[in-house]
């Protein structure tokens, strides 16, 4: 695998050395059930609570506002499930949300909700004025992601949240792609709920959390035990949670250095791309870039790149295999969205790899040019 260049960090990241080392003792030495009341179980429980504090600190929250989940998708499902039974029967989401959010919002229709959709502008940004038009006093919940997973666009969360609150609606944000690059402070932005996933921030897959602001009521989501204050039953995955806490702390500590590194990588990558009249879609964090290569099919290009040793995607990993162009690009009005490929960079991407990958892209594009099907 070492000869491959991995440019798909938005799909998943490796577990960092620090997160891995933090988790290890909890597999064999301190393997106890954190719900056990004996002293060994309580050692595991203490580790979970320390991790909760670290996750909270990473987003400016209080520890009792963090609920561990199996990842971003579960956190999103939980946030939307919290409005079932509400007197208000409208939900508003942007049209560039992750599939999990779109599906959860649509799923609420069978519970009597209508779903209002808010389009982004050409840069992939959802304007607060557009949201204001889409919501009313009967809107229960608004969901807009902090950073889009296809173009990296950063949403004006504080303003969007204020617009939702001005109509009495709760505000949820999917911050899965945001935590590495952006400083997040939930008390400053005022969001009511926020989702984070471990595997996009150098922690394991299958772990994440939902932030729920004090005073906001969420319903029990998984039944069968008293874990997570009786709201999410099931024995906690202590090693993964400990790794998540370590990764959250590390991400905050390294953010400045990491962002400078990613900026350098992106610059070299884009500067070296020259074939197929590459068009960068939208504006956002440096970590994620979708590029349209006019005259080339994006799916074919991604396959050719994989064969040539560059691993990237067409749209999100969750929609991989779908023949339709990424919804985000379509909603932004990007021309030839089916000629797009997403590249995403991470801590392990070197400037040399970025330059080499761009040269490989140039070769692949010139070979494929004109072969659109
Ligand atoms: N939200 C966004 C923006 C994502 O990119 C992803 C993963 O691709 C998710 C949610 C889902 O997170 P998880 O894979 O932890 O379920």
Boltz pocket constraint, residues with backbone or C-beta under 6 A from the ligand:
constraints:
  - pocket:
      binder: B
      contacts: [[A, 10], [A, 11], [A, 70], [A, 71], [A, 72], [A, 73], [A, 74], [A, 98], [A, 100], [A, 145], [A, 147], [A, 148], [A, 149], [A, 174], [A, 176], [A, 177], [A, 196], [A, 197], [A, 198], [A, 199], [A, 206], [A, 207], [A, 208], [A, 316], [A, 317], [A, 318]]
      max_distance: 6.0
